[in-house]
């Protein structure tokens, strides 16, 4: 039986919580929500701080995998919601600076694009100006809480976004156990391909 690829690798490659586009050499990374653990601590939950360690590990893995496969990255696009708090907590700035330093090992800082998410009410984070969207060739990158005329332009064939936090829930027939898994949401809308990246 012939095996068919559901997601053609020549267009894009799904890696962890990111999408790589070989033709335009762009790596898009979904919502990070840095500082999420602080919310739990504030409410009294004593959870170990693992988010930064896992985020660094994920990003490092993605770049090493692409490097091993000799795939070049010219731009990194963060799809918004870098931070979790709607207000600005100092620790979040330091956390994102850490991420920027890590990404800087692979891509010059000037080639990193940070899209403004609905959690970013300020226009600058970690000394990086935020943008509403980024378009390269026929691919538009946007957070997803707002759409812009430029993103809906007929020249744009694909929209890549975060914001929606797609996930699938699986449960057994007796409904005793349920598991939730983050996933990509891929489809078509307004004659454009859409990729919603998990957080």
C-alpha positions as CSV (number, residue, x, y, z in Angstrom):
1,X,0.0,0.0,0.0
2,X,1.4,3.4,-1.0
3,X,1.9,5.8,1.9
4,X,1.0,9.4,1.3
5,X,2.3,12.4,3.2
6,X,-0.5,14.4,4.7
7,X,1.7,17.5,5.1
8,X,4.0,18.0,2.1
9,X,7.5,18.6,3.4
10,X,8.6,20.7,0.4
11,X,6.2,23.5,1.5
12,X,6.8,23.4,5.2
13,X,8.0,21.2,8.1
14,X,6.3,20.9,11.5
15,X,8.9,20.7,14.2
16,X,7.8,20.7,17.9
17,X,5.7,23.9,18.3
18,X,7.2,25.6,15.2
19,X,6.9,25.6,11.4
20,X,9.9,25.8,9.0
21,X,9.5,27.0,5.4
22,X,12.4,25.8,3.3
23,X,11.6,27.9,0.3
24,X,11.6,31.2,2.2
25,X,13.9,30.0,5.0
26,X,11.6,31.2,7.8
27,X,11.1,29.5,11.1
28,X,7.8,30.5,12.9
29,X,7.5,29.8,16.6
30,X,4.1,29.7,18.3
31,X,3.0,31.5,21.5
32,X,5.5,31.1,24.3
33,X,3.5,32.6,27.2
34,X,6.6,33.2,29.2
35,X,5.7,33.7,32.9
36,X,2.8,31.3,32.9
37,X,4.2,29.4,35.9
38,X,4.2,32.7,37.9
39,X,0.4,32.8,37.6
40,X,0.2,29.4,39.3
41,X,2.6,30.5,42.1
42,X,0.6,33.6,42.7
43,X,-2.5,31.4,43.2
44,X,-0.7,29.3,45.7
45,X,0.3,26.3,43.6
46,X,3.9,25.2,44.2
47,X,5.0,24.1,40.8
48,X,8.6,23.7,39.8
49,X,9.8,26.3,37.3
50,X,10.4,24.2,34.1
51,X,9.0,26.5,31.4
52,X,12.2,28.3,30.5
53,X,14.3,25.1,30.6
54,X,11.8,23.4,28.3
55,X,11.5,26.4,26.0
56,X,15.2,26.7,25.6
57,X,15.5,22.9,25.0
58,X,12.8,23.0,22.4
59,X,14.3,26.0,20.5
60,X,17.8,24.5,20.6
61,X,16.5,21.2,19.4
62,X,14.8,22.8,16.4
63,X,17.8,24.7,15.3
64,X,20.2,21.8,15.8
65,X,17.8,19.6,13.7
66,X,17.6,22.1,10.9
67,X,21.4,22.6,11.0
68,X,22.0,18.8,10.9
69,X,19.7,18.6,7.8
70,X,21.6,21.5,6.3
71,X,18.4,23.7,6.2
72,X,19.2,27.4,6.4
73,X,17.1,29.8,8.5
74,X,17.2,33.5,7.4
75,X,14.3,34.7,9.6
76,X,12.8,33.7,12.9
77,X,9.2,34.9,13.5
78,X,7.7,34.8,17.0
79,X,3.9,34.6,16.5
80,X,3.0,36.8,19.5
81,X,2.0,36.2,23.1
82,X,5.7,36.1,24.1
83,X,4.6,36.8,27.6
84,X,1.7,35.5,29.6
85,X,0.8,38.5,31.7
86,X,-1.3,41.3,30.2
87,X,0.6,43.7,32.3
88,X,4.4,43.8,32.1
89,X,6.3,41.7,34.7
90,X,10.1,42.3,34.8
91,X,10.9,38.6,34.8
92,X,9.2,38.2,31.5
93,X,11.5,40.7,29.9
94,X,14.5,38.8,31.2
95,X,13.1,35.5,30.1
96,X,12.6,36.7,26.5
97,X,16.1,38.2,26.5
98,X,17.4,34.7,27.4
99,X,15.4,33.3,24.4
100,X,16.8,36.1,22.1
101,X,20.3,35.3,23.2
102,X,19.7,31.6,22.4
103,X,18.2,32.4,19.0
104,X,21.1,34.8,18.4
105,X,23.4,31.8,18.3
106,X,21.7,30.8,15.1
107,X,20.2,33.9,13.5
108,X,21.3,37.6,13.6
109,X,19.0,39.6,16.0
110,X,18.1,41.9,13.1
111,X,16.5,38.9,11.3
112,X,14.2,38.1,14.2
113,X,10.6,39.3,13.8
114,X,8.4,39.6,16.9
115,X,4.7,39.8,16.2
116,X,2.5,41.6,18.7
117,X,0.0,39.3,20.4
118,X,-3.0,40.1,22.5
119,X,-0.9,39.7,25.6
120,X,1.5,42.4,24.4
121,X,0.0,45.8,25.0
122,X,3.4,47.5,24.8
123,X,5.2,47.9,21.5
124,X,8.6,46.8,22.6
125,X,9.8,43.7,24.5
126,X,13.4,42.9,25.2
127,X,14.5,45.8,23.1
128,X,12.8,44.4,20.0
129,X,10.0,46.4,18.3
130,X,6.8,44.5,17.7
131,X,4.9,44.3,14.4
132,X,1.3,43.5,13.6
133,X,2.2,41.0,10.9
134,X,5.1,39.9,8.6
135,X,4.8,38.8,5.0
136,X,7.5,37.0,3.1
137,X,6.8,36.0,-0.5
138,X,3.2,34.6,-0.4
139,X,3.2,33.6,3.3
140,X,1.8,35.9,6.0
141,X,2.6,35.5,9.6
142,X,0.2,37.0,12.2
143,X,-0.8,36.4,15.8
144,X,-4.4,35.7,15.0
145,X,-6.4,37.9,17.3
146,X,-6.7,40.4,14.5
147,X,-6.5,40.2,10.7
148,X,-5.2,42.9,8.5
149,X,-6.0,43.8,4.9
150,X,-2.4,43.1,3.9
151,X,-2.7,39.5,5.3
152,X,-5.9,38.9,3.3
153,X,-4.4,40.3,0.1
154,X,-4.9,37.9,-2.9
155,X,-1.1,37.7,-3.2
156,X,-0.9,35.9,0.1
157,X,-1.5,32.1,-0.3
158,X,-0.8,31.0,3.2
159,X,-1.5,32.4,6.7
160,X,0.5,31.2,9.7
161,X,-0.8,32.1,13.1
162,X,-0.8,31.3,16.8
163,X,-3.4,32.6,19.3
164,X,-6.0,29.8,19.1
165,X,-4.0,27.1,21.1
166,X,-5.3,24.1,19.1
167,X,-5.5,20.9,21.0
168,X,-7.3,17.5,20.7
169,X,-8.9,15.7,23.6
170,X,-9.1,11.9,23.6
171,X,-11.1,9.9,26.1
172,X,-11.9,6.3,26.6
173,X,-15.4,5.0,25.8
174,X,-16.4,4.9,29.5
175,X,-15.2,8.5,29.9
176,X,-13.0,7.6,32.8
177,X,-9.9,9.1,31.5
178,X,-9.3,12.0,29.2
179,X,-6.0,13.3,27.7
180,X,-5.4,16.6,25.9
181,X,-2.7,17.0,23.4
182,X,-1.5,20.2,21.7
183,X,-1.6,19.9,17.9
184,X,-1.5,21.9,14.7
185,X,-4.6,23.1,13.0
186,X,-4.2,23.0,9.2
187,X,-6.8,23.8,6.6
188,X,-8.2,26.3,4.2
189,X,-10.0,29.6,4.7
190,X,-10.9,32.4,2.2
191,X,-8.9,30.5,-0.5
192,X,-5.8,30.5,1.6
193,X,-3.9,27.7,3.4
194,X,-4.0,28.2,7.2
195,X,-1.6,26.8,9.7
196,X,-2.4,27.4,13.4
197,X,0.7,26.7,15.5
198,X,0.3,25.2,19.0
199,X,1.6,27.1,22.0
